[in-house]
Amino acid sequence: MLKSESQLTIAIVDDHPIVIEGLQKLLTTEFKDSKILEFTSGDEFVNYLKETKVGIDIVLLDISMPGKKGTELCTEIKHIEPSIRILAFSNHNQRSIIMQMLQNGASGYLLKNSSSVELVQGIREALHGQIVFSREVKEIITQPNGNTLDTIRPLTKREKEILRMIGHGKTSNEIGKELFVSPLTVETHRRNLMQKFNVKNVAELVKIASELQLL
């Protein structure tokens, strides 16, 4: 059974005070008597979830904050409290990030240029179990894209390590020395990564991996 809007607990997780202030005013007006919680980092919110038994209904989660990435936080939050509805609230409009948030358990994705009407409607729809998107996000996810997350085969632990090192600009020799493997082995992993990401060069590999927040 759904709670009434006067009984809701909504959490805002964002590292920009001006964003929190604006959301606080809007949500207090639209969801009268609901409890609005504010957190300026993902770790702060995760610790709160672990230490308290306060049921949270909706989380407005920024994607880019110091510390853990929003995609990682989404997975962690859903692991701690599966019933929480997470709405990504971000300036990032890359299709790959949107799809990854959904894959990690988010109930929707709203851009920060959304109207207040769009945001409030999105919260209400999410509370009713719907997956919600702002207008611009709907347009983005309907565009065909050959490099979405669901088309990329899972990476091994070693591939993830090497991918991060490639992203930091390290050569095959440098990676080999750090991981105690031969440069030839690193090159093999590099080729496998390019094949999995369906790219022709390292620049494209790093670009897509960055969009997917794998670096």
Salt bridges, closest charged atoms under 4 A:
GLU5 OE2 - ARG124 NE 2.62
ASP14 OD1 - HIS16 ND1 3.33
ASP14 OD2 - LYS112 NZ 2.76
ASP15 OD1 - HIS16 ND1 3.17
GLU21 OE2 - LYS25 NZ 3.46
GLU30 OE1 - ARG124 NH2 3.96
ASP43 OD1 - LYS68 NZ 3.91
ASP57 OD1 - LYS3 NZ 3.44
ASP62 OD1 - LYS112 NZ 3.53
GLU76 OE2 - LYS50 NZ 3.94
GLU76 OE1 - LYS68 NZ 2.74
GLU139 OE2 - ARG135 NH1 3.12
GLU159 OE1 - LYS196 NZ 2.75
GLU161 OE1 - ARG158 NE 2.72
GLU178 OE1 - LYS170 NZ 2.61
GLU187 OE2 - ARG190 NE 3.54
GLU211 OE2 - LYS207 NZ 2.75
